[in-house]
């Protein structure tokens, strides 16, 4: 871990402390269980107020608007599958 922290620190101009934080976070997340699926771009229409609320939520949560929409759609589809 120390060697990895030094390498991150040098390669990305990070403090060692920040490099350790990134490594600790990566250990908590663990390896991805499945390879990431390729993403495509889609266009959605929604009321301006909903789009504004989405952006505010994204800013406060630290997630992207895309991630929030992906999670919401996945949850919706999962609930739909469970209830027929």
C-alpha positions in Angstrom: 0.0 0.0 0.0 2.9 2.4 0.8 4.4 1.8 -2.6 1.1 2.4 -4.3 0.6 5.6 -2.3 4.0 6.9 -3.4 3.3 6.0 -7.0 -0.1 7.8 -7.0 1.5 10.8 -5.2 4.2 11.1 -7.8 2.2 10.3 -11.0 -0.8 12.5 -10.1 0.9 15.2 -8.1 -1.0 14.3 -4.9 0.0 14.6 -1.3 0.7 11.2 0.2 -2.2 11.6 2.6 -4.6 12.1 -0.3 -3.1 9.1 -2.1 -3.7 7.0 1.0 -7.3 8.3 1.1 -7.9 7.2 -2.5 -6.4 3.8 -1.9 -8.5 3.3 1.3 -11.6 4.3 -0.6 -10.8 1.9 -3.4 -10.3 -1.0 -0.9 -13.7 -0.3 0.6 -15.4 -0.3 -2.8 -13.6 -3.5 -3.8 -13.3 -4.8 -7.3 -16.2 -4.3 -9.6 -18.4 -7.4 -9.7 -19.1 -7.2 -13.4 -17.4 -5.3 -16.2 -18.9 -1.9 -16.9 -21.4 -1.9 -19.7 -21.0 0.6 -22.4 -23.2 3.7 -22.1 -25.2 5.4 -24.7 -26.7 8.9 -24.8 -30.4 9.4 -24.7 -32.5 12.5 -24.7 -35.3 13.0 -22.2 -37.9 15.7 -21.9 -39.0 16.7 -18.4 -40.5 19.8 -16.8 -38.0 22.6 -16.2 -38.7 22.5 -12.4 -37.9 18.7 -12.3 -34.7 19.3 -14.2 -33.7 22.1 -11.8 -34.5 19.9 -8.7 -32.4 17.1 -10.3 -29.4 19.4 -10.7 -29.7 20.7 -7.2 -29.9 17.2 -5.8 -26.9 16.1 -7.9 -24.9 19.0 -6.6 -25.7 18.3 -3.0 -25.3 14.5 -3.3 -22.0 14.6 -5.2 -23.5 12.3 -7.9 -24.0 13.2 -11.5 -27.4 13.8 -12.9 -26.8 10.7 -15.1 -26.1 8.5 -12.1 -29.2 9.7 -10.3 -31.4 9.0 -13.4 -29.8 5.6 -13.9 -30.4 4.6 -10.3 -34.0 5.9 -10.4 -34.8 4.0 -13.7 -33.1 0.8 -12.4 -35.2 1.0 -9.2 -38.4 1.6 -11.1 -37.7 -1.3 -13.5 -36.8 -3.6 -10.6 -40.0 -2.7 -8.8 -42.0 -3.2 -12.0 -40.5 -6.6 -12.5 -41.3 -7.7 -8.9 -44.9 -6.7 -9.2 -45.6 -8.2 -12.6 
